[in-house]
């Protein structure tokens, strides 16, 4: 779908200009600084596998920084948000179109789509149109209970990160905010901190909206656990959005408390997809750590017995 077609159907400006779009910003959430430190380390190790890029070009194929970032952020939702597999758009015909690298679902409905392109500047209008087309498609595929839930999108060439959203109830697109990240590796990964916070803000807003949709539609006791999840998600959002402080320790404490509230919320509802496991799902980081230690030790002991019998 071209920008001109979108203009006619969705009352958009004749030429793309983010300043001429409606504005919609999600509440700004602040993750603990300790979380960002761990994310910095994992991203640094992942970047070691590739060549650092001084300049972003059409031929750039280096480190896809969003992969470790999205893994860490989605893991906070304990399987209640899942990432669909990536796919390239019409690769044989138009390689500039880029790739849908992440499509996040909450309870089966898409809440967030990420389109990565090689270089945004030469064909920005066409790239935005492609992202908007994906948001429209995602809205058409949602379940009836979530048919009015806002869907978020990110368009990036790994230097520019532009956030948008689509409100299917009003058939209107909105611009949220754009971030820039560049420079040597240590500066680049540090400049990703507000981008990680923004992506998490979008994920939390989408998760809460999908939770609230069936509760608002049906005043029954059928959604008792969902109501619990909604209550704690709202409390978590309030805590995350109040997490600014001059003291790093205070900011970390506020963020850790918010993560605990979020964990209570997500564990109150079922997973988005079934997990194939023969053990009870770990309900905390401590339980997961204990399970990992136990199974690794068990494997080691069995392996030693096998080796000693040869």
C-alpha positions as CSV (number, residue, x, y, z in Angstrom):
1,X,0.0,0.0,0.0
2,X,1.5,3.3,-1.1
3,X,1.5,6.5,1.0
4,X,-1.0,8.0,-1.5
5,X,-3.4,5.2,-0.9
6,X,-3.1,5.7,2.9
7,X,-3.6,9.4,2.5
8,X,-7.0,8.8,0.8
9,X,-8.2,6.1,3.2
10,X,-6.9,7.3,6.5
11,X,-6.9,11.1,6.3
12,X,-3.1,11.5,6.3
13,X,-1.1,14.5,5.0
14,X,-0.3,14.4,1.3
15,X,3.4,14.0,2.0
16,X,4.8,12.2,5.1
17,X,5.8,14.5,7.9
18,X,5.8,13.2,11.5
19,X,5.0,16.6,12.8
20,X,1.7,16.6,10.9
21,X,0.5,13.3,12.4
22,X,-1.6,13.1,15.5
23,X,0.5,12.6,18.7
24,X,0.0,9.8,21.1
25,X,2.7,9.0,23.7
26,X,2.6,6.0,26.1
27,X,3.4,6.7,29.8
28,X,7.2,6.7,30.1
29,X,8.4,3.8,32.2
30,X,11.9,3.5,33.8
31,X,13.4,0.1,34.3
32,X,15.9,-0.4,37.1
33,X,19.5,0.8,36.3
34,X,20.7,-2.7,37.2
35,X,18.5,-4.1,34.4
36,X,20.1,-1.7,31.9
37,X,23.6,-2.7,33.2
38,X,22.9,-6.4,32.5
39,X,21.4,-5.5,29.1
40,X,24.5,-3.4,28.3
41,X,26.7,-6.5,29.1
42,X,24.7,-8.9,27.0
43,X,24.5,-6.5,24.1
44,X,28.3,-5.9,24.3
45,X,28.9,-9.7,24.1
46,X,26.5,-10.0,21.2
47,X,28.2,-7.1,19.4
48,X,31.5,-8.9,19.7
49,X,30.2,-11.4,17.1
50,X,30.0,-8.7,14.4
51,X,32.0,-5.8,13.0
52,X,31.2,-2.4,14.5
53,X,29.7,0.0,12.0
54,X,31.1,3.5,12.0
55,X,28.4,4.7,9.5
56,X,25.0,3.3,8.7
57,X,24.8,2.4,4.9
58,X,22.5,0.5,2.7
59,X,25.0,-2.4,2.7
60,X,25.3,-2.5,6.5
61,X,24.7,-6.0,7.9
62,X,26.2,-5.8,11.3
63,X,24.8,-6.3,14.8
64,X,21.0,-6.4,15.1
65,X,20.9,-4.7,18.5
66,X,17.2,-5.2,19.0
67,X,17.6,-9.0,19.3
68,X,19.2,-9.2,22.7
69,X,17.2,-6.2,23.8
70,X,13.9,-7.7,22.9
71,X,14.8,-11.0,24.5
72,X,15.5,-9.3,27.8
73,X,12.4,-7.2,27.7
74,X,10.0,-9.9,26.7
75,X,11.4,-12.3,29.3
76,X,10.0,-9.9,31.9
77,X,6.5,-11.1,30.9
78,X,7.2,-14.8,31.5
79,X,5.7,-16.1,28.2
80,X,2.6,-13.9,28.3
81,X,4.0,-11.9,25.5
82,X,5.6,-13.8,22.6
83,X,7.6,-12.8,19.6
84,X,6.5,-14.2,16.2
85,X,9.2,-15.2,13.8
86,X,10.8,-12.6,11.6
87,X,10.0,-12.3,7.9
88,X,11.2,-10.2,5.1
89,X,8.8,-8.2,3.0
90,X,8.9,-9.1,-0.7
91,X,12.6,-9.7,-0.6
92,X,13.0,-10.8,-4.2
93,X,11.3,-7.7,-5.6
94,X,12.1,-4.9,-3.2
95,X,15.0,-5.6,-0.8
96,X,14.8,-2.0,0.5
97,X,11.5,-2.9,2.2
98,X,13.3,-4.4,5.1
99,X,12.2,-7.0,7.5
100,X,9.5,-7.4,10.2
101,X,12.0,-8.5,12.8
102,X,9.6,-8.6,15.7
103,X,5.9,-9.1,16.0
104,X,4.8,-9.2,19.6
105,X,1.6,-10.9,20.6
106,X,-0.3,-10.6,23.9
107,X,-3.0,-13.3,24.5
108,X,-2.9,-14.1,20.8
109,X,-3.3,-10.5,19.5
110,X,-0.6,-8.3,18.0
111,X,0.4,-5.3,20.1
112,X,3.8,-4.3,18.6
113,X,5.4,-4.6,15.2
114,X,9.0,-3.7,14.4
115,X,10.2,-3.0,10.9
116,X,13.9,-2.8,10.3
117,X,15.3,-1.3,7.1
118,X,18.9,-1.0,5.9
119,X,18.8,2.8,5.6
120,X,15.8,4.9,6.4
121,X,16.6,8.3,4.9
122,X,16.3,7.6,1.1
123,X,12.8,6.1,1.3
124,X,11.3,7.2,4.6
125,X,7.8,7.8,3.3
126,X,7.6,4.4,1.7
127,X,9.0,2.7,4.8
128,X,6.5,4.4,7.1
129,X,3.7,3.4,4.7
130,X,4.9,-0.2,4.9
131,X,4.9,-0.1,8.7
132,X,1.4,1.4,8.7
133,X,0.2,-1.4,6.4
134,X,1.5,-4.0,8.8
135,X,-0.3,-2.2,11.7
136,X,-3.6,-2.2,9.7
137,X,-3.2,-5.9,8.9
138,X,-2.5,-6.7,12.6
139,X,-5.6,-4.9,13.7
140,X,-7.7,-6.8,11.2
141,X,-6.5,-10.1,12.6
142,X,-7.2,-9.4,16.2
143,X,-9.9,-11.2,18.2
144,X,-13.2,-9.4,18.7
145,X,-12.5,-8.6,22.3
146,X,-9.3,-6.7,21.4
147,X,-10.5,-5.2,18.1
148,X,-10.3,-1.7,19.5
149,X,-6.9,-2.0,21.1
150,X,-4.2,0.4,19.9
151,X,-1.3,-1.3,18.0
152,X,2.2,0.1,18.2
153,X,5.0,0.1,15.7
154,X,8.7,0.9,15.5
155,X,10.6,1.8,12.3
156,X,14.3,1.7,12.6
157,X,17.6,1.4,10.7
158,X,19.4,0.8,14.0
159,X,20.4,4.5,14.1
160,X,17.0,6.1,14.0
161,X,14.2,4.7,16.1
162,X,10.8,6.1,15.2
163,X,7.7,5.0,17.2
164,X,4.1,5.1,15.9
165,X,0.7,3.7,16.8
166,X,-2.6,2.9,15.1
167,X,-6.0,3.2,16.8
168,X,-8.4,0.9,14.9
169,X,-11.4,2.4,16.7
170,X,-10.7,5.7,15.1
171,X,-8.8,4.5,12.1
172,X,-6.1,7.0,12.9
173,X,-2.3,6.8,13.0
174,X,-0.2,8.7,15.5
175,X,3.4,9.6,15.9
176,X,5.0,9.0,19.3
177,X,8.7,9.9,19.4
178,X,12.0,9.4,17.6
179,X,15.4,8.5,19.1
180,X,18.9,8.5,17.7
181,X,21.7,6.2,18.6
182,X,25.1,6.3,17.1
183,X,28.8,6.6,17.9
184,X,31.4,4.1,19.2
185,X,30.1,0.9,20.8
186,X,30.1,2.1,24.4
187,X,28.2,5.3,23.5
188,X,25.8,3.5,21.2
189,X,24.8,1.0,23.8
190,X,24.4,3.7,26.4
191,X,22.2,5.7,24.0
192,X,20.0,2.7,23.7
193,X,18.9,3.0,27.4
194,X,16.0,5.4,26.7
195,X,15.0,3.3,23.6
196,X,14.9,0.2,25.8
197,X,12.7,2.1,28.3
198,X,10.4,3.2,25.4
199,X,10.0,-0.3,24.0
200,X,9.2,-1.6,27.5
201,X,6.7,1.2,27.9
202,X,5.0,0.2,24.7
203,X,5.0,-3.5,25.7
204,X,3.5,-2.8,29.1
205,X,0.8,-0.4,27.6
206,X,-0.2,-3.0,25.0
207,X,-0.2,-5.9,27.5
208,X,-2.5,-3.8,29.9
209,X,-4.8,-2.8,27.0
210,X,-5.3,-6.4,25.9
211,X,-5.9,-7.5,29.5
212,X,-8.5,-4.7,30.0
213,X,-10.5,-5.4,26.8
214,X,-12.4,-8.6,27.9
215,X,-12.9,-7.3,31.4
216,X,-14.5,-4.1,30.1
217,X,-16.6,-6.0,27.6
218,X,-18.0,-8.6,30.1
219,X,-19.0,-7.8,33.7
220,X,-18.8,-11.4,34.9
221,X,-16.7,-13.4,37.2
222,X,-15.2,-15.4,34.3
223,X,-12.3,-13.0,34.2
224,X,-11.4,-13.0,37.9
225,X,-7.7,-13.8,37.3
226,X,-7.6,-11.2,34.5
227,X,-9.0,-8.6,36.9
228,X,-6.1,-9.4,39.3
229,X,-3.6,-9.2,36.5
230,X,-5.1,-5.8,35.4
231,X,-4.9,-4.4,39.0
232,X,-1.3,-5.3,39.4
233,X,-0.4,-4.2,35.9
234,X,-1.8,-0.8,36.7
235,X,0.1,-0.7,40.0
236,X,3.3,-1.7,38.1
237,X,2.7,1.1,35.5
238,X,2.3,3.7,38.3
239,X,5.5,2.5,39.9
240,X,7.5,2.4,36.7
241,X,6.4,5.8,35.6
242,X,7.4,7.3,39.0
243,X,10.9,5.8,38.8
244,X,12.9,9.0,38.3
245,X,15.3,10.1,41.0
246,X,18.6,11.8,41.5
247,X,19.7,8.8,43.6
248,X,20.6,5.7,41.5
249,X,19.8,3.4,44.5
250,X,16.3,4.9,44.9
251,X,15.6,4.6,41.2
252,X,16.8,1.0,41.3
253,X,14.6,0.2,44.3
254,X,11.5,1.7,42.6
255,X,12.1,-0.2,39.4
256,X,12.7,-3.5,41.3
257,X,9.4,-3.0,43.2
258,X,7.6,-2.3,39.9
259,X,9.1,-5.5,38.4
260,X,7.7,-7.5,41.3
261,X,4.2,-6.0,40.7
262,X,4.5,-6.9,37.0
263,X,5.5,-10.4,37.8
264,X,2.4,-10.8,40.0
265,X,0.3,-9.6,37.1
266,X,1.7,-11.9,34.4
267,X,1.6,-15.0,36.6
268,X,-2.1,-14.4,37.3
269,X,-3.0,-15.2,33.6
270,X,-2.2,-18.1,31.4
271,X,0.7,-18.1,28.9
272,X,0.1,-16.9,25.4
273,X,1.2,-20.3,24.1
274,X,1.6,-23.6,25.8
275,X,5.0,-24.4,27.1
276,X,6.2,-28.0,26.8
277,X,7.7,-28.8,30.1
278,X,7.4,-31.7,32.6
279,X,8.3,-29.6,35.6
280,X,6.2,-27.0,37.3
281,X,6.8,-23.6,35.7
282,X,9.2,-21.6,37.9
283,X,7.4,-18.7,39.5
284,X,10.4,-16.6,40.3
285,X,14.0,-16.0,39.5
286,X,15.0,-18.0,42.6
287,X,12.9,-21.0,41.5
288,X,14.4,-20.9,38.0
289,X,17.9,-20.7,39.5
290,X,17.2,-23.7,41.7
291,X,15.8,-25.7,38.8
292,X,18.8,-24.9,36.6
293,X,21.3,-25.8,39.4
294,X,19.4,-29.1,40.1
295,X,19.2,-30.2,36.5
296,X,22.7,-29.3,35.6
297,X,24.0,-31.2,38.6
298,X,21.8,-34.1,37.8
299,X,23.1,-34.2,34.3
300,X,26.7,-34.0,35.5
301,X,26.2,-36.9,37.9
302,X,24.6,-39.1,35.2
303,X,27.4,-38.2,32.8
304,X,30.1,-39.1,35.3
305,X,28.4,-42.5,35.8
306,X,28.3,-43.1,32.1
307,X,32.0,-42.2,31.7
308,X,33.1,-44.3,34.7
309,X,31.3,-47.4,33.3
310,X,33.3,-47.3,30.0
